[in-house]
Amino acid sequence: MNNLRPVAHRLLWLLRVTPGRMYCCSASVPPAADKKGSNSITEFKTKLATGPRLHDFIKDASVKENTPEVKELHPEDAQSYLPDDPHIGNSRKVYFETYGCQMNVNDTEIAWSILQQKGYLRTSELSQADVVLLVTCSVREKAEQTIWNRLQQLTSLKKRRSKVQAPLKIGILDAYRDLPRLLALAQGGQRASNVLLSLEETYADVMPVHQSPQGHSAFVSIMRGCDNMCSYCIVPFTRGRERSRPVSSILEEVRILSDQGVKEVTLLGQNVNSYRDTSEEQFCGPEPAQLSRGFGTIYRPRKGGLRFADLLERVSRIDPEMRIRFTSPHPKDFPDEVVLHLIQERGNICKQIHLPAQSGSSNVLQAMRRGYTREAYLELVANIRKIIPGVSLSSDFIVGFCGETEGDHQQTLSLLREVGYSVGFLFAYSMRKKTHAYHRLQDDVPAEVKQRRLEELIGVFREEATKVNASLIGRTQLILVEGESKRSAQDLCGRNDGNLKVIFPITHTFSIRPGDYVLVKITSASSQSLRGHALCPSSLSSVGNAPPQDWSDGQMAVC
């Protein structure tokens, strides 16, 4: 903090609570820009100041329907309110801090792509930043509090670089396309906000700038928003309704990533298997979407559209040496066996499914408005394992939800034991405003009880995950190498088909680089990772479709 450069630039801090809000604090006076950049910014500020106001829109809307007025469009009328001017950013430096899940990583990539096109530069040094963006999640209270604490730290930093005490603010939800305009307004000393949720925005025409440290993996957003309205969840109020990105746009991005040498792509969405592309007429039909047996929704099933199974099949054909994952699906949207059989048949689609349960109690699931019972969930698990032998399952669980009894909690523990997950994301419930639970239910489980139940849940999960992972000892796994292990420079790490971290010592027998596929024989396991030793380089096409658990040294003739 002490090596900050002198006050020379305006510092903008933006908080993107994803899903949530973004705030901007502004201070100081910007440096003198070059003549071209200065003129560009001046012209842009003039356009903002002289642009249409609220009364203009009201006046236009008040024209009577029976008035046969035809207005001729002039060239100046067609000018964009935010011109495609690469000098608007004026080479100002942006610093990102990204917290939380893959959706936030992808949002960072989208926001940076938009700002980059407007003339901003990216820096990895906070001390050099003119704009600071914090990308995180407000789904849980703890995550939001983390960002408020970080903002306080940044406020202290700001005061060292600015004499202006009254901060300006930017409020933003899912409107990254508006970032350059909001930044320009803030730079000019005005308040700026955009808290509107789009019913259509998917950023289909924005090519994210992928910033994977190793460059071998990438996230591809295929849809945004959620229609499920689970009683505990704030996502529909912060991400908006479900809307799917056109399949052509997704395939184009995956092809570009393949050409760049990316070896693993994760398809992203709040409910990724609810994907439904209606962008082209031939995709639209009268058939309503089907649900998994025993599952329901609070909304009317949608009709027509190119479904997730079609998208997954097309993506998997682009590059047979590119691993395909997807997250996060909803259990209700495995209505038939098409997707499951496709996962089993295609060697480059990972045999790993994230299947959020949230609770093992049917009573709690009903209060959560999840649309299924414990029995329906277990039936789906059995069907998945029947079609995809050796599939790796992961899940989300919430303890201490409204009205959860000790008996409900014990049913959740028993579900963990019965299913046996490889990976789990476990949380204590935190009530969020605007949700159904906030308005209709009581947060009546004491904090100390929530914490105790969470610790018990973590304990049971670790026991069962250790058993599941230990079953891989002696087996050979195909590993996509990520790089050097964080704990030892003598070890490499990567991930297997089931998305488990695998650590193995560097071998001098053959060269191994990040992005390579390597066969590793597993020698030990814990609840979090596997350890083994490298056998030889390999590829997806070499190992075929055999379930990873069935591989033995005799089958590894590819070595």
C-alpha positions, -999 to 999 in steps of 0.1 A, spaced: 0 0 0 29 24 8 43 23 -27 13 39 -43 22 64 -70 13 101 -64 -22 113 -70 -24 117 -107 -53 96 -118 -90 94 -109 -95 62 -90 -128 43 -96 -138 14 -75 -166 -7 -87 -183 -35 -67 -201 -61 -88 -220 -83 -64 -229 -111 -88 -258 -115 -85 -259 -80 -68 -248 -44 -72 -218 -25 -83 -206 7 -65 -181 32 -77 -161 56 -56 -144 85 -76 -117 109 -66 -91 133 -79 -88 148 -113 -78 127 -144 -45 134 -160 -42 153 -192 -49 129 -221 -35 131 -256 -53 155 -279 -73 128 -297 -83 110 -265 -92 143 -248 -114 154 -277 -131 120 -277 -139 122 -241 -151 158 -244 -174 150 -273 -187 120 -254 -195 141 -223 -212 167 -245 -234 139 -261 -243 126 -227 -252 161 -215 -273 170 -246 -287 135 -251 -324 125 -247 -340 131 -213 -369 114 -196 -394 140 -208 -383 133 -244 -393 97 -241 -425 106 -224 -433 131 -252 -426 105 -279 -448 79 -261 -477 103 -258 -482 106 -295 -518 94 -303 -520 61 -320 -543 75 -347 -518 102 -357 -506 93 -392 -471 109 -385 -442 94 -403 -408 108 -393 -379 106 -417 -347 93 -401 -316 114 -406 -280 101 -404 -275 119 -371 -305 101 -356 -289 67 -362 -258 75 -342 -252 53 -312 -257 68 -278 -225 51 -268 -202 54 -299 -179 26 -307 -149 48 -298 -117 30 -286 -105 62 -270 -133 65 -244 -113 44 -220 -82 67 -226 -58 38 -217 -70 39 -181 -60 8 -161 -85 -17 -148 -78 -41 -119 -101 -71 -113 -106 -91 -81 -128 -122 -87 -143 -142 -59 -165 -173 -59 -178 -196 -86 -172 -200 -123 -201 -177 -132 -182 -148 -116 -150 -158 -135 -170 -157 -168 -186 -124 -159 -151 -109 -153 -141 -121 -188 -172 -105 -204 -167 -72 -185 -131 -71 -195 -139 -78 -231 -163 -49 -232 -139 -25 -215 -110 -36 -236 -129 -26 -268 -134 9 -253 -97 16 -248 -91 4 -212 -60 -15 -202 -57 -43 -177 -33 -43 -148 -24 -70 -122 -12 -43 -98 -37 -27 -75 -13 3 -70 -14 11 -107 -52 9 -111 -76 37 -122 -106 13 -120 -110 -15 -95 -137 -41 -101 -146 -67 -74 -166 -95 -89 -183 -117 -64 -216 -133 -53 -244 -122 -30 -262 -155 -30 -250 -160 6 -246 -133 33 -210 -142 41 -199 -136 5 -215 -102 5 -200 -92 38 -165 -102 25 -169 -76 -2 -181 -49 21 -150 -55 42 -128 -53 12 -145 -21 1 -136 -6 35 -100 -14 29 -102 2 -6 -119 33 9 -89 37 31 -66 33 1 -87 59 -18 -83 85 9 -45 83 5 -49 91 -32 -77 117 -31 -88 148 -14 -124 143 -24 -144 129 5 -179 124 -10 -179 93 -32 -199 89 -63 -217 56 -68 -226 33 -96 -253 7 -91 -253 -22 -117 -268 -56 -119 -264 -76 -151 -256 -47 -174 -219 -50 -184 -226 -35 -218 -233 -2 -200 -201 -1 -180 -182 23 -204 -211 48 -202 -213 46 -164 -176 50 -160 -176 80 -183 -204 96 -163 -186 89 -130 -154 104 -144 -174 135 -152 -185 138 -116 -221 126 -121 -240 99 -104 -247 69 -126 -268 37 -123 -282 8 -142 -302 -16 -121 -324 -30 -149 -325 -67 -156 -327 -76 -192 -351 -103 -205 -330 -109 -235 -293 -101 -228 -270 -131 -232 -238 -113 -244 -239 -136 -274 -219 -112 -295 -193 -105 -268 -163 -128 -270 -149 -132 -235 -112 -126 -229 -103 -158 -212 -76 -154 -185 -69 -190 -174 -34 -189 -158 -24 -221 -177 -45 -213 -208 -58 -249 -212 -93 -245 -198 -121 -220 -203 -157 -213 -192 -184 -207 -219 -217 -192 -208 -246 -207 -226 -275 -191 -206 -283 -166 -179 -309 -162 -153 -332 -186 -135 -370 -194 -135 -371 -219 -107 -378 -195 -78 -365 -217 -50 -377 -201 -18 -341 -196 -4 -326 -182 -36 -320 -146 -47 -307 -154 -82 -339 -148 -101 -341 -113 -86 -305 -105 -94 -298 -124 -126 -333 -122 -141 -353 -147 -160 -338 -176 -180 -326 -167 -215 -304 -189 -237 -276 -179 -259 -279 -189 -296 -263 -222 -303 -244 -207 -333 -227 -182 -310 -217 -209 -285 -203 -232 -312 -182 -203 -326 -167 -196 -293 -158 -232 -286 -142 -235 -321 -121 -204 -314 -110 -219 -280 -101 -252 -297 -80 -233 -323 -62 -216 -293 -53 -250 -279 -78 -250 -250 -82 -286 -237 -112 -283 -215 -144 -262 -217 -171 -259 -191 -206 -249 -203 -220 -225 -177 -256 -216 -167 -276 -212 -135 -296 -242 -148 -275 -253 -176 -297 -283 -187 -327 -259 -189 -310 -245 -221 -336 -238 -248 -325 -219 -280 -354 -204 -299 -333 -180 -319 -342 -197 -352 -376 -207 -366 -366 -243 -372 -358 -247 -335 -393 -237 -324 -420 -264 -321 -451 -272 -301 -435 -298 -278 -433 -286 -242 -401 -293 -222 -403 -326 -202 -392 -330 -166 -375 -359 -148 -399 -385 -133 -412 -373 -100 -401 -337 -105 -423 -305 -109 -420 -268 -113 -440 -237 -102 -440 -224 -137 -456 -236 -169 -433 -258 -190 -418 -239 -220 -425 -251 -256 -401 -256 -284 -364 -247 -288 -332 -265 -293 -325 -283 -261 -294 -290 -240 -289 -325 -254 -287 -310 -289 -262 -284 -278 -240 -308 -259 -239 -332 -289 -228 -304 -312 -202 -290 -288 -187 -325 -283 -182 -329 -321 -160 -298 -324 -128 -313 -310 -125 -349 -298 -94 -340 -277 -113 -312 -258 -129 -322 -225 -165 -310 -221 -180 -303 -187 -212 -284 -177 -225 -268 -145 -248 -263 -128 -277 -285 -139 -310 -288 -121 -321 -324 -112 -356 -318 -128 -341 -313 -163 -329 -348 -169 -363 -358 -183 -352 -386 -206 -321 -406 -211 -308 -388 -241 -283 -365 -222 -272 -394 -200 -266 -417 -229 -247 -390 -247 -224 -385 -217 -217 -422 -216 -211 -425 -254 -189 -395 -260 -153 -400 -248 -147 -362 -244 -178 -355 -223 -167 -359 -187 -185 -387 -167 -192 -362 -139 -225 -346 -130 -232 -319 -104 -266 -328 -89 -276 -303 -63 -298 -319 -36 -299 -291 -11 -315 -314 15 -323 -350 22 -357 -343 38 -388 -342 16 -404 -317 41 -375 -293 38 -374 -298 0 -410 -288 -2 -404 -257 19 -375 -248 -4 -398 -252 -35 -373 -276 -51 -400 -295 -69 -390 -330 -59 -389 -354 -30 -360 -374 -15 -374 -405 -32 -375 -389 -66 -339 -376 -62 -326 -411 -53 -345 -426 -82 -327 -402 -105 -293 -410 -90 -299 -447 -95 -309 -441 -132 -278 -420 -138 -255 -446 -123 -272 -473 -143 -266 -455 -176 -231 -441 -167 -212 -467 -147 -185 -451 -125 -200 -416 -128 -187 -390 -103 -214 -371 -85 -211 -338 -67 -238 -318 -49 -249 -287 -29 -264 -289 5 -279 -262 28 -283 -269 66 -305 -249 90 -332 -239 65 -364 -225 78 -382 -251 99 -355 -278 96 -358 -302 125 -332 -325 139 -350 -354 121 -347 -335 88 -310 -330 94 -305 -367 101 -322 -374 67 -297 -352 50 -268 -370 66 -283 -403 56 -286 -391 20 -249 -382 19 -241 -417 31 -265 -434 6 -253 -415 -25 -216 -411 -18 -205 -379 -35 -169 -372 -47 -173 -334 -42 -196 -314 -20 -205 -277 -15 -219 -274 20 -234 -242 36 -254 -230 65 -285 -212 55 -285 -174 54 -318 -156 46 -317 -132 17 -341 -103 12 -366 -105 -17 -368 -143 -16 -400 -163 -10 -385 -175 24 -379 -139 35 -415 -130 30 -432 -162 39 -410 -183 63 -392 -179 96 -355 -182 99 -360 -201 131 -330 -223 134 -305 -208 159 -270 -198 145 -252 -222 169 -275 -251 157 -268 -243 121 -230 -243 128 -232 -276 146 -252 -292 118 -228 -279 92 -199 -294 110 -217 -327 112 -225 -325 75 -189 -318 66 -177 -347 87 -201 -372 71 -192 -359 36 -155 -363 42 -159 -398 55 -180 -408 24 -158 -389 -1 -127 -406 13 -144 -440 7 -154 -431 -29 -120 -417 -37 -102 -447 -21 -120 -470 -45 -97 -455 -72 -65 -467 -56 -47 -490 -80 -67 -477 -109 -53 -456 -138 -67 -422 -144 -64 -399 -174 -53 -365 -160 -53 -331 -177 -22 -314 -163 -28 -280 -148 8 -272 -137 30 -273 -106 15 -282 -73 10 -253 -49 25 -273 -21 56 -287 -37 77 -277 -67 86 -314 -71 50 -323 -79 25 -316 -107 -12 -314 -103 -42 -319 -127 -78 -332 -127 -93 -365 -137 -125 -371 -155 -145 -368 -123 -129 -333 -116 -109 -345 -87 -75 -330 -81 -47 -355 -87 -11 -349 -75 19 -368 -88 57 -363 -88 75 -348 -118 90 -376 -139 122 -373 -159 112 -402 -182 91 -380 -204 82 -343 -207 50 -331 -191 36 -296 -197 3 -279 -186 -24 -289 -210 -10 -324 -216 -30 -355 -210 -11 -380 -188 -20 -415 -175 -15 -416 -137 -18 -447 -115 -35 -438 -82 -16 -448 -50 -35 -430 -22 -66 -409 -17 -82 -384 7 -116 -367 7 -101 -338 -13 -76 -353 -37 -58 -383 -52 -21 -391 -54 -2 -413 -78 26 -416 -103 27 -408 -140 29 -437 -164 30 -420 -199 15 -393 -221 -19 -401 -235 -50 -386 -251 -88 -387 -249 -91 -407 -281 -65 -433 -269 -84 -443 -238 -118 -444 -255 -151 -446 -236 -141 -471 -209 -152 -460 -174 -122 -447 -155 -127 -472 -127 -125 -501 -151 -90 -492 -165 -63 -515 -155 -26 -516 -164 -34 -543 -190 -57 -518 -209 -30 -491 -210 -14 -504 -242 -13 -467 -254 18 -463 -232 
